[in-house]
Amino acid sequence: MGDNMRIYILAALVLIFYGFLIYRGYKRDHSLQYLAIGIGLVLMAAFFTGFSRTMIVYKPIMIVHIALTLLCWYAVARYILLRIFNPWQLFSPLVTIGLFFLVAWYFKEA
């Protein structure tokens, strides 16, 4: 089994675990708001994680983006487990995505 396959299996297990935690929290309170926000945050964090491959062109921005994406996953786990919503942690990878597009626009070829 290759290294990439192990990473994909680990990511799938993490997503299944997050899904289980969201479902368990929903069954406890029957709150559709918690269910919708939890699923939305997991999908948003997965998008930020997938966008990291695009940023490989600009290594310093990619390193910061990966650190902020890990912070985002931490904030998602914190919301799912403790119901503490921290928007600056959740949306922090948007800063590096915006910086990526700004640098790409600035240095585009004419």
Sequence and secondary structure as in RCSB ss.txt:
>XXXX:A:sequence
MGDNMRIYILAALVLIFYGFLIYRGYKRDHSLQYLAIGIGLVLMAAFFTGFSRTMIVYKPIMIVHIALTLLCWYA
VARYILLRIFNPWQLFSPLVTIGLFFLVAWYFKEA
>XXXX:A:secstr
  HHHHHHHHHHHHHHHHHHHHHHHHHHH  HHHHHHHHHHHHHHHHHHHHTTGGGGSHHHHHHHHHHHHHHHHH
HHHHHHH    HHHHSTHHHHHHHHHHHHHHT   
